Amino acid sequence: MKYLTNASMDFPTLLRRVAAFLLTMGIFALVLMFSVLLFSVILTVGTVAWGYLWWKTREQRKQMLKHPPGGQIIEGEVIRETEFREEK
């Protein structure tokens, strides 16, 4: 087995350093581009999902605004207590 000594180490030349720097910056640029693309896709899908849910629930929101609050809700059924007076 060989032992590493300081004399056997290859120090990177200026050309290797520049190439490593350029390669690192290229990889960083690619990662940045894909992250921006992924963020825009997630934002678009979220906006479309929110719009779909908003559109599908518009009738329920209109009905809730028409009826005054009050009564009691039990398992999805509305029970309104009203006073009934018989006229004599």
N, CA, C and O atoms as a Tinker XYZ file with bonds, in Angstrom:
   352  protein
     1  N      0.846000   -1.173000    0.000000    73     2
     2  CA     0.000000    0.000000    0.000000    64     1     3
     3  C      0.892000    1.238000    0.000000    63     2     4     5
     4  O      1.876000    1.319000    0.735000    81     3
     5  N      0.532000    2.169000   -0.820000    73     3     6
     6  CA     1.343000    3.378000   -0.926000    64     5     7
     7  C      0.913000    4.375000    0.128000    63     6     8     9
     8  O     -0.267000    4.475000    0.467000    81     7
     9  N      1.866000    5.097000    0.631000    73     7    10
    10  CA     1.588000    6.175000    1.566000    64     9    11
    11  C      1.648000    7.492000    0.823000    63    10    12    13
    12  O      2.551000    7.728000    0.020000    81    11
    13  N      0.686000    8.337000    1.096000    73    11    14
    14  CA     0.673000    9.639000    0.436000    64    13    15
    15  C      1.629000   10.574000    1.151000    63    14    16    17
    16  O      1.644000   10.658000    2.379000    81    15
    17  N      2.398000   11.250000    0.388000    73    15    18
    18  CA     3.288000   12.262000    0.945000    64    17    19
    19  C      2.993000   13.569000    0.244000    63    18    20    21
    20  O      2.279000   13.605000   -0.758000    81    19
    21  N      3.531000   14.612000    0.763000    73    19    22
    22  CA     3.311000   15.919000    0.152000    64    21    23
    23  C      3.889000   15.998000   -1.242000    63    22    24    25
    24  O      3.382000   16.743000   -2.080000    81    23
    25  N      4.920000   15.258000   -1.501000    73    23    26
    26  CA     5.565000   15.313000   -2.810000    64    25    27
    27  C      4.706000   14.652000   -3.880000    63    26    28    29
    28  O      4.796000   15.015000   -5.053000    81    27
    29  N      3.868000   13.680000   -3.493000    73    27    30
    30  CA     3.073000   12.964000   -4.490000    64    29    31
    31  C      1.727000   13.637000   -4.785000    63    30    32    33
    32  O      1.003000   13.178000   -5.668000    81    31
    33  N      1.378000   14.697000   -4.080000    73    31    34
    34  CA     0.094000   15.355000   -4.301000    64    33    35
    35  C      0.168000   16.239000   -5.536000    63    34    36    37
    36  O      1.151000   16.943000   -5.770000    81    35
    37  N     -0.908000   16.177000   -6.321000    73    35    38
    38  CA    -1.006000   17.033000   -7.505000    64    37    39
    39  C     -1.776000   18.285000   -7.130000    63    38    40    41
    40  O     -2.964000   18.207000   -6.817000    81    39
    41  N     -1.135000   19.413000   -7.156000    73    39    42
    42  CA    -1.833000   20.668000   -6.877000    64    41    43
    43  C     -2.552000   21.120000   -8.131000    63    42    44    45
    44  O     -1.992000   21.053000   -9.226000    81    43
    45  N     -3.791000   21.581000   -7.985000    73    43    46
    46  CA    -4.530000   22.016000   -9.173000    64    45    47
    47  C     -3.886000   23.259000   -9.800000    63    46    48    49
    48  O     -3.450000   24.187000   -9.118000    81    47
    49  N     -3.852000   23.223000  -11.090000    73    47    50
    50  CA    -3.305000   24.371000  -11.815000    64    49    51
    51  C     -4.385000   25.435000  -11.926000    63    50    52    53
    52  O     -5.539000   25.214000  -11.557000    81    51
    53  N     -3.999000   26.567000  -12.430000    73    51    54
    54  CA    -4.945000   27.671000  -12.608000    64    53    55
    55  C     -6.066000   27.264000  -13.562000    63    54    56    57
    56  O     -7.226000   27.619000  -13.352000    81    55
    57  N     -5.716000   26.522000  -14.606000    73    55    58
    58  CA    -6.726000   26.073000  -15.572000    64    57    59
    59  C     -7.745000   25.139000  -14.907000    63    58    60    61
    60  O     -8.941000   25.239000  -15.180000    81    59
    61  N     -7.283000   24.241000  -14.043000    73    59    62
    62  CA    -8.202000   23.348000  -13.339000    64    61    63
    63  C     -9.093000   24.118000  -12.376000    63    62    64    65
    64  O    -10.277000   23.807000  -12.246000    81    63
    65  N     -8.552000   25.098000  -11.713000    73    63    66
    66  CA    -9.350000   25.910000  -10.789000    64    65    67
    67  C    -10.434000   26.675000  -11.526000    63    66    68    69
    68  O    -11.580000   26.727000  -11.080000    81    67
    69  N    -10.069000   27.269000  -12.654000    73    67    70
    70  CA   -11.047000   28.013000  -13.452000    64    69    71
    71  C    -12.125000   27.071000  -13.981000    63    70    72    73
    72  O    -13.306000   27.417000  -13.962000    81    71
    73  N    -11.736000   25.884000  -14.452000    73    71    74
    74  CA   -12.705000   24.919000  -14.972000    64    73    75
    75  C    -13.638000   24.455000  -13.851000    63    74    76    77
    76  O    -14.844000   24.332000  -14.068000    81    75
    77  N    -13.100000   24.196000  -12.662000    73    75    78
    78  CA   -13.932000   23.778000  -11.535000    64    77    79
    79  C    -14.896000   24.887000  -11.138000    63    78    80    81
    80  O    -16.057000   24.620000  -10.830000    81    79
    81  N    -14.421000   26.132000  -11.142000    73    79    82
    82  CA   -15.289000   27.267000  -10.809000    64    81    83
    83  C    -16.415000   27.395000  -11.831000    63    82    84    85
    84  O    -17.575000   27.571000  -11.456000    81    83
    85  N    -16.079000   27.307000  -13.128000    73    83    86
    86  CA   -17.102000   27.426000  -14.168000    64    85    87
    87  C    -18.107000   26.278000  -14.094000    63    86    88    89
    88  O    -19.305000   26.488000  -14.281000    81    87
    89  N    -17.626000   25.073000  -13.823000    73    87    90
    90  CA   -18.521000   23.930000  -13.692000    64    89    91
    91  C    -19.448000   24.109000  -12.485000    63    90    92    93
    92  O    -20.639000   23.808000  -12.565000    81    91
    93  N    -18.909000   24.589000  -11.388000    73    91    94
    94  CA   -19.724000   24.836000  -10.196000    64    93    95
    95  C    -20.777000   25.897000  -10.467000    63    94    96    97
    96  O    -21.933000   25.725000  -10.080000    81    95
    97  N    -20.411000   26.975000  -11.114000    73    95    98
    98  CA   -21.378000   28.031000  -11.441000    64    97    99
    99  C    -22.437000   27.530000  -12.422000    63    98   100   101
   100  O    -23.599000   27.925000  -12.322000    81    99
   101  N    -22.057000   26.670000  -13.365000    73    99   102
   102  CA   -23.026000   26.102000  -14.309000    64   101   103
   103  C    -24.037000   25.223000  -13.600000    63   102   104   105
   104  O    -25.235000   25.295000  -13.874000    81   103
   105  N    -23.552000   24.390000  -12.686000    73   103   106
   106  CA   -24.463000   23.529000  -11.914000    64   105   107
   107  C    -25.367000   24.373000  -11.034000    63   106   108   109
   108  O    -26.559000   24.088000  -10.917000    81   107
   109  N    -24.816000   25.411000  -10.412000    73   107   110
   110  CA   -25.625000   26.310000   -9.589000    64   109   111
   111  C    -26.712000   26.989000  -10.412000    63   110   112   113
   112  O    -27.849000   27.118000   -9.958000    81   111
   113  N    -26.366000   27.424000  -11.622000    73   111   114
   114  CA   -27.355000   28.073000  -12.501000    64   113   115
   115  C    -28.468000   27.095000  -12.882000    63   114   116   117
   116  O    -29.640000   27.472000  -12.914000    81   115
   117  N    -28.108000   25.843000  -13.170000    73   115   118
   118  CA   -29.125000   24.844000  -13.513000    64   117   119
   119  C    -30.060000   24.569000  -12.331000    63   118   120   121
   120  O    -31.277000   24.489000  -12.501000    81   119
   121  N    -29.489000   24.427000  -11.150000    73   119   122
   122  CA   -30.308000   24.188000   -9.964000    64   121   123
   123  C    -31.241000   25.371000   -9.710000    63   122   124   125
   124  O    -32.405000   25.183000   -9.357000    81   123
   125  N    -30.732000   26.583000   -9.889000    73   123   126
   126  CA   -31.560000   27.776000   -9.700000    64   125   127
   127  C    -32.695000   27.821000  -10.719000    63   126   128   129
   128  O    -33.826000   28.159000  -10.368000    81   127
   129  N    -32.408000   27.486000  -11.971000    73   127   130
   130  CA   -33.454000   27.494000  -13.003000    64   129   131
   131  C    -34.539000   26.468000  -12.692000    63   130   132   133
   132  O    -35.726000   26.767000  -12.819000    81   131
   133  N    -34.147000   25.271000  -12.289000    73   131   134
   134  CA   -35.142000   24.243000  -11.991000    64   133   135
   135  C    -35.939000   24.575000  -10.738000    63   134   136   137
   136  O    -37.119000   24.236000  -10.651000    81   135
   137  N    -35.315000   25.231000   -9.771000    73   135   138
   138  CA   -36.068000   25.607000   -8.574000    64   137   139
   139  C    -37.104000   26.683000   -8.899000    63   138   140   141
   140  O    -38.215000   26.653000   -8.370000    81   139
   141  N    -36.751000   27.616000   -9.750000    73   139   142
   142  CA   -37.710000   28.646000  -10.169000    64   141   143
   143  C    -38.853000   28.004000  -10.959000    63   142   144   145
   144  O    -40.017000   28.367000  -10.785000    81   143
   145  N    -38.517000   27.061000  -11.817000    73   143   146
   146  CA   -39.544000   26.359000  -12.587000    64   145   147
   147  C    -40.466000   25.569000  -11.663000    63   146   148   149
   148  O    -41.686000   25.602000  -11.826000    81   147
   149  N    -39.895000   24.866000  -10.701000    73   147   150
   150  CA   -40.699000   24.096000   -9.760000    64   149   151
   151  C    -41.596000   25.011000   -8.930000    63   150   152   153
   152  O    -42.765000   24.692000   -8.710000    81   151
   153  N    -41.071000   26.134000   -8.470000    73   151   154
   154  CA   -41.871000   27.088000   -7.705000    64   153   155
   155  C    -43.034000   27.620000   -8.535000    63   154   156   157
   156  O    -44.149000   27.735000   -8.028000    81   155
   157  N    -42.793000   27.942000   -9.795000    73   155   158
   158  CA   -43.872000   28.473000  -10.629000    64   157   159
   159  C    -44.933000   27.409000  -10.906000    63   158   160   161
   160  O    -46.120000   27.726000  -10.972000    81   159
   161  N    -44.520000   26.154000  -11.067000    73   159   162
   162  CA   -45.498000   25.083000  -11.285000    64   161   163
   163  C    -46.349000   24.881000  -10.034000    63   162   164   165
   164  O    -47.570000   24.747000  -10.125000    81   163
   165  N    -45.708000   24.860000   -8.867000    73   163   166
   166  CA   -46.455000   24.684000   -7.619000    64   165   167
   167  C    -47.417000   25.850000   -7.402000    63   166   168   169
   168  O    -48.557000   25.644000   -6.986000    81   167
   169  N    -46.967000   27.065000   -7.678000    73   167   170
   170  CA   -47.823000   28.240000   -7.528000    64   169   171
   171  C    -49.007000   28.184000   -8.491000    63   170   172   173
   172  O    -50.127000   28.523000   -8.107000    81   171
   173  N    -48.778000   27.766000   -9.722000    73   171   174
   174  CA   -49.856000   27.675000  -10.705000    64   173   175
   175  C    -50.868000   26.600000  -10.321000    63   174   176   177
   176  O    -52.075000   26.832000  -10.398000    81   175
   177  N    -50.395000   25.436000   -9.911000    73   175   178
   178  CA   -51.307000   24.356000   -9.511000    64   177   179
   179  C    -52.119000   24.774000   -8.289000    63   178   180   181
   180  O    -53.317000   24.497000   -8.221000    81   179
   181  N    -51.490000   25.433000   -7.332000    73   179   182
   182  CA   -52.206000   25.902000   -6.147000    64   181   183
   183  C    -53.273000   26.924000   -6.489000    63   182   184   185
   184  O    -54.376000   26.889000   -5.944000    81   183
   185  N    -52.941000   27.836000   -7.395000    73   183   186
   186  CA   -53.911000   28.857000   -7.801000    64   185   187
   187  C    -55.089000   28.227000   -8.537000    63   186   188   189
   188  O    -56.236000   28.616000   -8.316000    81   187
   189  N    -54.820000   27.271000   -9.399000    73   187   190
   190  CA   -55.902000   26.598000  -10.133000    64   189   191
   191  C    -56.782000   25.806000   -9.163000    63   190   192   193
   192  O    -58.006000   25.819000   -9.297000    81   191
   193  N    -56.181000   25.120000   -8.196000    73   191   194
   194  CA   -56.965000   24.360000   -7.216000    64   193   195
   195  C    -57.828000   25.290000   -6.371000    63   194   196   197
   196  O    -58.994000   24.988000   -6.117000    81   195
   197  N    -57.270000   26.416000   -5.934000    73   195   198
   198  CA   -58.048000   27.385000   -5.156000    64   197   199
   199  C    -59.200000   27.935000   -5.992000    63   198   200   201
   200  O    -60.320000   28.046000   -5.493000    81   199
   201  N    -58.948000   28.279000   -7.251000    73   199   202
   202  CA   -60.001000   28.790000   -8.126000    64   201   203
   203  C    -61.092000   27.767000   -8.369000    63   202   204   205
   204  O    -62.271000   28.116000   -8.421000    81   203
   205  N    -60.709000   26.507000   -8.518000    73   203   206
   206  CA   -61.688000   25.440000   -8.721000    64   205   207
   207  C    -62.588000   25.293000   -7.497000    63   206   208   209
   208  O    -63.809000   25.210000   -7.628000    81   207
   209  N    -61.990000   25.260000   -6.315000    73   207   210
   210  CA   -62.792000   25.144000   -5.098000    64   209   211
   211  C    -63.677000   26.369000   -4.885000    63   210   212   213
   212  O    -64.826000   26.244000   -4.461000    81   211
   213  N    -63.144000   27.546000   -5.177000    73   211   214
   214  CA   -63.938000   28.763000   -5.049000    64   213   215
   215  C    -65.134000   28.719000   -5.997000    63   214   216   217
   216  O    -66.245000   29.083000   -5.609000    81   215
   217  N    -64.917000   28.278000   -7.230000    73   215   218
   218  CA   -65.983000   28.220000   -8.217000    64   217   219
   219  C    -67.032000   27.178000   -7.842000    63   218   220   221
   220  O    -68.229000   27.421000   -8.000000    81   219
   221  N    -66.598000   26.021000   -7.347000    73   219   222
   222  CA   -67.530000   24.948000   -7.014000    64   221   223
   223  C    -68.351000   25.258000   -5.757000    63   222   224   225
   224  O    -69.420000   24.672000   -5.587000    81   223
   225  N    -67.908000   26.131000   -4.891000    73   223   226
   226  CA   -68.635000   26.424000   -3.657000    64   225   227
   227  C    -69.394000   27.742000   -3.714000    63   226   228   229
   228  O    -69.900000   28.200000   -2.690000    81   227
   229  N    -69.483000   28.359000   -4.881000    73   227   230
   230  CA   -70.145000   29.671000   -4.959000    64   229   231
   231  C    -71.638000   29.585000   -4.654000    63   230   232   233
   232  O    -72.192000   30.499000   -4.044000    81   231
   233  N    -72.301000   28.495000   -5.070000    73   231   234
   234  CA   -73.730000   28.339000   -4.791000    64   233   235
   235  C    -73.983000   28.192000   -3.297000    63   234   236   237
   236  O    -74.932000   28.773000   -2.771000    81   235
   237  N    -73.142000   27.420000   -2.606000    73   235   238
   238  CA   -73.312000   27.266000   -1.162000    64   237   239
   239  C    -73.104000   28.591000   -0.442000    63   238   240   241
   240  O    -73.808000   28.883000    0.525000    81   239
   241  N    -72.151000   29.393000   -0.896000    73   239   242
   242  CA   -71.928000   30.697000   -0.267000    64   241   243
   243  C    -73.131000   31.617000   -0.488000    63   242   244   245
   244  O    -73.513000   32.363000    0.414000    81   243
   245  N    -73.729000   31.568000   -1.680000    73   243   246
   246  CA   -74.917000   32.387000   -1.944000    64   245   247
   247  C    -76.083000   31.963000   -1.049000    63   246   248   249
   248  O    -76.801000   32.809000   -0.516000    81   247
   249  N    -76.267000   30.651000   -0.886000    73   247   250
   250  CA   -77.351000   30.163000   -0.040000    64   249   251
   251  C    -77.128000   30.520000    1.422000    63   250   252   253
   252  O    -78.081000   30.830000    2.136000    81   251
   253  N    -75.892000   30.479000    1.868000    73   251   254
   254  CA   -75.606000   30.840000    3.265000    64   253   255
   255  C    -75.871000   32.320000    3.511000    63   254   256   257
   256  O    -76.282000   32.697000    4.608000    81   255
   257  N    -75.643000   33.161000    2.512000    73   255   258
   258  CA   -75.900000   34.590000    2.685000    64   257   259
   259  C    -77.390000   34.913000    2.693000    63   258   260   261
   260  O    -77.807000   35.888000    3.318000    81   259
   261  N    -78.196000   34.105000    2.006000    73   259   262
   262  CA   -79.635000   34.353000    1.953000    64   261   263
   263  C    -80.316000   34.040000    3.278000    63   262   264   265
   264  O    -81.255000   34.739000    3.661000    81   263
   265  N    -79.873000   33.022000    3.976000    73   263   266
   266  CA   -80.512000   32.595000    5.216000    64   265   267
   267  C    -79.855000   33.284000    6.400000    63   266   268   269
   268  O    -78.630000   33.303000    6.517000    81   267
   269  N    -80.673000   33.847000    7.274000    73   267   270
   270  CA   -80.093000   34.510000    8.449000    64   269   271
   271  C    -79.487000   33.490000    9.404000    63   270   272   273
   272  O    -79.929000   32.343000    9.456000    81   271
   273  N    -78.489000   33.904000   10.149000    73   271   274
   274  CA   -77.893000   32.963000   11.102000    64   273   275
   275  C    -78.864000   32.657000   12.234000    63   274   276   277
   276  O    -79.740000   33.463000   12.548000    81   275
   277  N    -78.710000   31.528000   12.823000    73   275   278
   278  CA   -79.599000   31.111000   13.909000    64   277   279
   279  C    -79.976000   29.670000   13.722000    63   278   280   281
   280  O    -79.612000   29.043000   12.727000    81   279
   281  N    -80.688000   29.157000   14.653000    73   279   282
   282  CA   -81.059000   27.752000   14.577000    64   281   283
   283  C    -79.933000   26.887000   15.094000    63   282   284   285
   284  O    -78.954000   27.382000   15.652000    81   283
   285  N    -80.081000   25.614000   14.905000    73   283   286
   286  CA   -79.111000   24.673000   15.418000    64   285   287
   287  C    -78.795000   23.684000   14.303000    63   286   288   289
   288  O    -79.703000   23.209000   13.621000    81   287
   289  N    -77.531000   23.374000   14.115000    73   287   290
   290  CA   -77.128000   22.442000   13.066000    64   289   291
   291  C    -76.724000   21.130000   13.737000    63   290   292   293
   292  O    -75.813000   21.084000   14.564000    81   291
   293  N    -77.420000   20.085000   13.358000    73   291   294
   294  CA   -77.100000   18.761000   13.887000    64   293   295
   295  C    -76.883000   17.834000   12.695000    63   294   296   297
   296  O    -77.810000   17.565000   11.931000    81   295
   297  N    -75.659000   17.353000   12.545000    73   295   298
   298  CA   -75.290000   16.430000   11.480000    64   297   299
   299  C    -75.773000   16.906000   10.120000    63   298   300   301
   300  O    -76.327000   16.126000    9.346000    81   299
   301  N    -75.569000   18.155000    9.836000    73   299   302
   302  CA   -75.901000   18.684000    8.530000    64   301   303
   303  C    -77.342000   19.090000    8.350000    63   302   304   305
   304  O    -77.708000   19.585000    7.285000    81   303
   305  N    -78.164000   18.898000    9.349000    73   303   306
   306  CA   -79.560000   19.305000    9.245000    64   305   307
   307  C    -79.766000   20.576000   10.051000    63   306   308   309
   308  O    -79.188000   20.742000   11.124000    81   307
   309  N    -80.577000   21.453000    9.536000    73   307   310
   310  CA   -80.837000   22.715000   10.223000    64   309   311
   311  C    -82.164000   22.606000   10.952000    63   310   312   313
   312  O    -83.183000   22.243000   10.365000    81   311
   313  N    -82.137000   22.922000   12.227000    73   311   314
   314  CA   -83.353000   22.918000   13.039000    64   313   315
   315  C    -83.565000   24.350000   13.518000    63   314   316   317
   316  O    -82.751000   24.886000   14.271000    81   315
   317  N    -84.653000   24.962000   13.083000    73   315   318
   318  CA   -84.951000   26.327000   13.501000    64   317   319
   319  C    -86.093000   26.295000   14.488000    63   318   320   321
   320  O    -87.134000   25.688000   14.240000    81   319
   321  N    -85.887000   26.947000   15.593000    73   319   322
   322  CA   -86.949000   27.035000   16.587000    64   321   323
   323  C    -87.702000   28.338000   16.351000    63   322   324   325
   324  O    -87.129000   29.426000   16.415000    81   323
   325  N    -88.980000   28.210000   16.081000    73   323   326
   326  CA   -89.807000   29.396000   15.892000    64   325   327
   327  C    -90.998000   29.304000   16.833000    63   326   328   329
   328  O    -91.468000   28.223000   17.188000    81   327
   329  N    -91.452000   30.453000   17.208000    73   327   330
   330  CA   -92.626000   30.485000   18.072000    64   329   331
   331  C    -93.869000   30.464000   17.196000    63   330   332   333
   332  O    -93.961000   31.191000   16.207000    81   331
   333  N    -94.800000   29.642000   17.565000    73   331   334
   334  CA   -96.043000   29.530000   16.830000    64   333   335
   335  C    -97.183000   30.009000   17.723000    63   334   336   337
   336  O    -97.403000   29.484000   18.814000    81   335
   337  N    -97.893000   31.005000   17.238000    73   335   338
   338  CA   -99.028000   31.525000   18.006000    64   337   339
   339  C   -100.300000   31.259000   17.232000    63   338   340   341
   340  O   -100.418000   31.587000   16.051000    81   339
   341  N   -101.225000   30.673000   17.911000    73   339   342
   342  CA  -102.518000   30.450000   17.286000    64   341   343
   343  C   -103.380000   31.699000   17.452000    63   342   344   345
   344  O   -103.483000   32.272000   18.536000    81   343
   345  N   -103.976000   32.088000   16.371000    73   343   346
   346  CA  -104.871000   33.244000   16.455000    64   345   347
   347  C   -106.261000   32.783000   16.872000    63   346   348   349
   348  O   -106.753000   31.769000   16.377000    81   347
   349  N   -106.889000   33.514000   17.768000    73   347   350
   350  CA  -108.208000   33.134000   18.267000    64   349   351
   351  C   -109.284000   33.948000   17.632000    63   350   352
   352  O   -110.462000   33.760000   17.937000    81   351
